[in-house]
Amino acid sequence: MDEPTLAEEVRLLRRDVHALVEAQREYVTREILGLKLEALAKEQDDLAKDVAADRERITAMSRWLWSGVVAPVIVGIILYVLIGKGP
């Protein structure tokens, strides 16, 4: 019977240890997963708040544009047409 040599045994052992080290490196505990999910939820909440703030700012700018620029121009054009070109 052929028994493996010492070098073959060392190679097999090294391969098994390497596989165990890789598996341990990629192992995620429930605590770590919970912390990552909590961080993602916080980021999502922060992003939702930022989006809401942006929408409010865009709405305010739109109102300002209508009340400060567009409405007076329309009123001016209507008055010009109704009153005429002047004296």
C-alpha positions as YAML, in Angstrom:
chain: A
units: angstrom
residues:
- id: 1
  name: MET
  ca: [0.00, 0.00, 0.00]
- id: 2
  name: ASP
  ca: [1.19, 3.43, -0.89]
- id: 3
  name: GLU
  ca: [1.01, 5.87, 1.93]
- id: 4
  name: PRO
  ca: [1.21, 9.59, 1.18]
- id: 5
  name: THR
  ca: [4.56, 11.18, 1.73]
- id: 6
  name: LEU
  ca: [5.17, 13.85, 4.29]
- id: 7
  name: ALA
  ca: [5.20, 16.57, 1.62]
- id: 8
  name: GLU
  ca: [1.82, 15.42, 0.29]
- id: 9
  name: GLU
  ca: [0.37, 15.45, 3.81]
- id: 10
  name: VAL
  ca: [1.70, 18.98, 4.36]
- id: 11
  name: ARG
  ca: [0.17, 20.17, 1.06]
- id: 12
  name: LEU
  ca: [-3.21, 18.65, 1.94]
- id: 13
  name: LEU
  ca: [-3.10, 20.16, 5.42]
- id: 14
  name: ARG
  ca: [-2.10, 23.55, 4.03]
- id: 15
  name: ARG
  ca: [-5.01, 23.42, 1.53]
- id: 16
  name: ASP
  ca: [-7.47, 22.53, 4.30]
- id: 17
  name: VAL
  ca: [-6.18, 25.31, 6.56]
- id: 18
  name: HIS
  ca: [-6.39, 27.78, 3.70]
- id: 19
  name: ALA
  ca: [-10.01, 26.75, 3.03]
- id: 20
  name: LEU
  ca: [-10.85, 27.21, 6.72]
- id: 21
  name: VAL
  ca: [-9.20, 30.64, 6.82]
- id: 22
  name: GLU
  ca: [-11.17, 31.75, 3.73]
- id: 23
  name: ALA
  ca: [-14.43, 30.47, 5.20]
- id: 24
  name: GLN
  ca: [-13.76, 32.26, 8.48]
- id: 25
  name: ARG
  ca: [-12.90, 35.50, 6.65]
- id: 26
  name: GLU
  ca: [-16.27, 35.46, 4.84]
- id: 27
  name: TYR
  ca: [-18.28, 34.40, 7.89]
- id: 28
  name: VAL
  ca: [-20.82, 36.99, 9.00]
- id: 29
  name: THR
  ca: [-22.41, 36.81, 12.40]
- id: 30
  name: ARG
  ca: [-25.98, 37.86, 13.09]
- id: 31
  name: GLU
  ca: [-24.73, 40.80, 15.14]
- id: 32
  name: ILE
  ca: [-22.64, 42.15, 12.27]
- id: 33
  name: LEU
  ca: [-25.49, 41.64, 9.84]
- id: 34
  name: GLY
  ca: [-27.88, 43.44, 12.21]
- id: 35
  name: LEU
  ca: [-25.50, 46.37, 12.54]
- id: 36
  name: LYS
  ca: [-25.09, 46.61, 8.77]
- id: 37
  name: LEU
  ca: [-28.87, 46.52, 8.26]
- id: 38
  name: GLU
  ca: [-29.32, 49.19, 10.93]
- id: 39
  name: ALA
  ca: [-26.75, 51.41, 9.22]
- id: 40
  name: LEU
  ca: [-28.47, 50.92, 5.86]
- id: 41
  name: ALA
  ca: [-31.85, 51.81, 7.39]
- id: 42
  name: LYS
  ca: [-30.36, 54.99, 8.88]
- id: 43
  name: GLU
  ca: [-28.85, 55.95, 5.52]
- id: 44
  name: GLN
  ca: [-32.21, 55.36, 3.84]
- id: 45
  name: ASP
  ca: [-33.98, 57.56, 6.40]
- id: 46
  name: ASP
  ca: [-31.40, 60.31, 5.93]
- id: 47
  name: LEU
  ca: [-31.78, 60.07, 2.16]
- id: 48
  name: ALA
  ca: [-35.58, 60.26, 2.44]
- id: 49
  name: LYS
  ca: [-35.25, 63.40, 4.57]
- id: 50
  name: ASP
  ca: [-32.89, 64.96, 2.02]
- id: 51
  name: VAL
  ca: [-35.30, 64.18, -0.82]
- id: 52
  name: ALA
  ca: [-38.20, 65.72, 1.13]
- id: 53
  name: ALA
  ca: [-36.14, 68.86, 1.80]
- id: 54
  name: ASP
  ca: [-35.22, 69.11, -1.88]
- id: 55
  name: ARG
  ca: [-38.87, 68.80, -2.90]
- id: 56
  name: GLU
  ca: [-39.85, 71.55, -0.47]
- id: 57
  name: ARG
  ca: [-37.11, 73.81, -1.82]
- id: 58
  name: ILE
  ca: [-38.18, 73.17, -5.44]
- id: 59
  name: THR
  ca: [-41.82, 73.88, -4.54]
- id: 60
  name: ALA
  ca: [-40.85, 77.13, -2.83]
- id: 61
  name: MET
  ca: [-38.75, 78.21, -5.82]
- id: 62
  name: SER
  ca: [-41.61, 77.38, -8.17]
- id: 63
  name: ARG
  ca: [-44.02, 79.48, -6.12]
- id: 64
  name: TRP
  ca: [-41.54, 82.35, -6.06]
- id: 65
  name: LEU
  ca: [-41.08, 82.14, -9.82]
- id: 66
  name: TRP
  ca: [-44.83, 82.25, -10.47]
- id: 67
  name: SER
  ca: [-45.60, 85.01, -7.98]
- id: 68
  name: GLY
  ca: [-42.49, 87.11, -8.57]
- id: 69
  name: VAL
  ca: [-41.85, 86.82, -12.29]
- id: 70
  name: VAL
  ca: [-44.46, 85.09, -14.41]
- id: 71
  name: ALA
  ca: [-47.65, 86.54, -12.88]
- id: 72
  name: PRO
  ca: [-46.50, 90.20, -13.12]
- id: 73
  name: VAL
  ca: [-45.40, 89.67, -16.73]
- id: 74
  name: ILE
  ca: [-48.79, 88.18, -17.62]
- id: 75
  name: VAL
  ca: [-50.60, 91.03, -15.86]
- id: 76
  name: GLY
  ca: [-48.43, 93.54, -17.71]
- id: 77
  name: ILE
  ca: [-49.21, 91.94, -21.06]
- id: 78
  name: ILE
  ca: [-52.95, 91.89, -20.29]
- id: 79
  name: LEU
  ca: [-52.88, 95.54, -19.22]
- id: 80
  name: TYR
  ca: [-50.93, 96.50, -22.34]
- id: 81
  name: VAL
  ca: [-53.49, 94.78, -24.53]
- id: 82
  name: LEU
  ca: [-56.49, 96.22, -22.66]
- id: 83
  name: ILE
  ca: [-55.24, 99.77, -22.27]
- id: 84
  name: GLY
  ca: [-53.59, 99.98, -25.63]
- id: 85
  name: LYS
  ca: [-50.28, 101.39, -26.67]
- id: 86
  name: GLY
  ca: [-50.73, 104.51, -24.66]
- id: 87
  name: PRO
  ca: [-51.07, 108.19, -25.59]
...
